[in-house]
Amino acid sequence: MFNKKPPFEITSFILDKIAEISELVGQINALSGLSTSPMLRRTNRIRSIYSSLAIEQNSLSLEQVTAILNGKRVLAPPKDIAEVKNAYEIYEMLDALDPYSVEHLLDAHGVLTRGLIEQSGCFRSGSVGVVDQDGNILHFGSLHSYVPDLTMELLNWIRDSKHHMLLKSCVFHYELELIHPFADGNGRIGRLWHTLLLSKWKPIFAWLPVESIIHDHQREYYEAINRSNNEGHSTAFIEFMLSAIHEALLEATQTGASEQDKAEFRWRQMENFIQKHGFITNADVCRMFQVTSATATRILAKLTAKEKLQKTRSGKTWAYILPK
């Protein structure tokens, strides 16, 4: 990197996702229990920890992770149990962390890897390879002698850049994986710091389990990293992560909200889509809300019956427009 911005392109997909996510964030407090329910926040935090560790081959189930954090005894490898306790401790410290501080980054790594590796809380002193979930080498980390300066430059760019935090946080996540500054725990610290950066933009992200969506799409996560490596810029990874964030927000709108709230939320999203594109189709609704075609048909039929939508032909398929 050295004194230049990390390479990426701002595509129309990225701009659309940033707009969609910003709108969702603006609506989510009224629909989700995240802003008022300590139980839901704790549940989501546990999901975040379980998912981030599972990506790194931790063997514990979600139920076992929950039991450990509830103070119960679990028969499992001591290393896996320690990873859970360490991760919970640092996620609980998010509010106190400065996302632009190298010292805080090192301290966070020290908590995450305490008692697990020799080089805990410090930059690595040797070479390291980056592997995917199948053990395939994706790339080699930066020369260890360059790591401190590269990490500092990355944090300074994130702090000073005028780009949207949604974009900057994705760039940071990818570039940190590219540098691979630590002997172990790079993936965990990258996902933690991504959450930290987003939470400084909108506090609700401290409780949104984006890591769970990454875990659900783990192969695509590594494919996006690999594609970005091959293309020499982080655009593919940014697009993947924005999609994951969008999916996590959509999931949150369905948690703790009444059926009436959910229906009103869907209608506002669909109305905005039609105003932008002129019409909406069954396939659009499927993609927008991550639902089946049958569910999309029911949503559209209810809105048509209420005369909020008007059904019309668009080529060989049905489309829905706002009544004239």
C-alpha angles and dihedrals in degrees: 000000000000111000097342135089118266110264118257140130125233104226129188087251090057093048092048092049093049089052092047093047093047090052092048092051089052091055103036101082091063093050107034131068089221091098095051111021118083089186093055091047092052091046091052093046090053089049089052092051095044092049097046091050094043089057086059093051099262104163100214122111123229089255091053093048089050091049093050092051089048089058097255125139116253127187103230141116109298090230092058092048091049091051090055095049093045093048093049091050094054095042087055088055095056095111091057097050124099106218092206097051121102089199091056091047090054092045091051091050088050091056094044094052101030111145092002107083137019096234095055117156094007138085116268120265098207144039123291137187125219114227135186128228090281094052095254114146110243097181143319121264122248118281106283092235089062096046100091094050094043092050092048092049091049093052091046091051091050090050097047104034118106093214119116115277090237088062096039094050091054091048090050092050092053097041093049089053088049093052091041092196098184135064089235138351097053094132093048094048091045093055092043092052091046088056091045093053092048091047090057087056096044119003093215089075090071086072101034112103099222087152088066091059091047089052091050089052098035096140091051089048092059092040089056090051091048093047091050090049091052094046094046095234137073099240096112091049092048090052091049094049094047088053090051092049090048091050092049091052092049089051090050092054088060094052118088094353125122120244089250091053091048092050092048091048092051091048093052091050093048094045091053090048092052092047088054100040104024096239144019132224136202089258091054091054091048091054095041097054102021092241135138123265090252092054091047089052091053092049092050093044093053092050091047091051089052088051092240089119135035120212118227140160121264107183108299095342137066119255132187127224136178112270114260 
